């Protein structure tokens, strides 16, 4: 069975690598062609730069994926996992503390291993193409804050979860799922007010002449205009973006200051209408519900598998603590989930299409959203020629050329 699991993982790894290589080859063939409707905004020089940026990121991502996969396989199958587990258990801590420490140390180790890749991506690739504006000091501060937040949140969740296992050996899967669901909601509620401000400065949109347009657009949607903010993303990158965050009364739409600088007022309102579409269509709520439903099934399955007692043997290991068994279970889960990756991507693209449709109806001019997307593709050096298979498997948004074509057809 150990050999079978290894082969299954290598198959998923190979499939992902082949899709990546297919995407690279497709870009090399078609990357110099300016798509219809992008003329006048994107020229040959921008396309060449975008192709080079995509290829650099893809090649570097390939190296990072191979490194991470090698570390994972060695840890799970070459002996370090049971040795590490025995060391943790030998510290003489309670099951709750030892289980929590087990994963907090692994998270710290993973963060340290990721540092060289993050540094290269930020200060070499992003800098090479004129995107990076982040100083080394700010990068280090972000790293430390991000790690500290992750350790605190994960520590609280793990300690609570392992305590529930101690208190209810037969129904911990149900109470554990309830803790996970409640904790997820709690983080989504506090994130806009507690976590995100640790990295960005939020303030009302200040672009001249835009305030009245935002108020009118939000009023037509039946929403409060005070929930639209801009952030100082330019302190870290020249990339432009917008996103929807929070749930319930803490919902907000966030626009990058870099996006506000480069788009016209009408284009910004069209982008805002798209984000309002996610809000009105309740996409985050629906995804959250689906996630929690799948998590419930996952918790119950984990309960049955751990109760079965054969999980360590699947990996050629004699014995593992309760806490340590979740690591091979997560590995098994990744194998099960992999074939559903394109399904998740399709559902996300469907949501994006619905948000585009809502934006057209609310804003009233599909061309404004189309022109905004063209400019964002130019400024972010987006890949305008992804391979269809790669896009279908991984893309959470429709390819920008396809998206612009649909919007302009909508406006005719």
HELIX and SHEET records of a PDB file:
HELIX    1   1 UNK A    2  UNK A   30  1                                  29    
HELIX    2   2 UNK A   44  UNK A   77  1                                  34    
HELIX    3   3 UNK A   80  UNK A   89  1                                  10    
HELIX    4   4 UNK A   95  UNK A  120  1                                  26    
HELIX    5   5 UNK A  121  UNK A  126  3                                   6    
HELIX    6   6 UNK A  127  UNK A  128  1                                   2    
HELIX    7   7 UNK A  136  UNK A  167  1                                  32    
HELIX    8   8 UNK A  172  UNK A  190  1                                  19    
HELIX    9   9 UNK A  191  UNK A  195  3                                   5    
HELIX   10  10 UNK A  196  UNK A  198  5                                   3    
HELIX   11  11 UNK A  211  UNK A  221  1                                  11    
HELIX   12  12 UNK A  225  UNK A  227  5                                   3    
HELIX   13  13 UNK A  233  UNK A  235  5                                   3    
HELIX   14  14 UNK A  248  UNK A  250  5                                   3    
HELIX   15  15 UNK A  257  UNK A  262  1                                   6    
HELIX   16  16 UNK A  265  UNK A  280  1                                  16    
HELIX   17  17 UNK A  283  UNK A  308  1                                  26    
HELIX   18  18 UNK A  311  UNK A  314  1                                   4    
HELIX   19  19 UNK A  325  UNK A  338  1                                  14    
HELIX   20  20 UNK A  341  UNK A  363  1                                  23    
HELIX   21  21 UNK A  366  UNK A  379  1                                  14    
HELIX   22  22 UNK A  388  UNK A  394  1                                   7    
HELIX   23  23 UNK A  400  UNK A  410  1                                  11    
SHEET    1   A 4 UNK A 202  UNK A 204  0                                        
SHEET    2   A 4 UNK A 228  UNK A 231 -1                                        
SHEET    3   A 4 UNK A 252  UNK A 256  1                                        
SHEET    4   A 4 UNK A 242  UNK A 245 -1                                        
END                                                                             
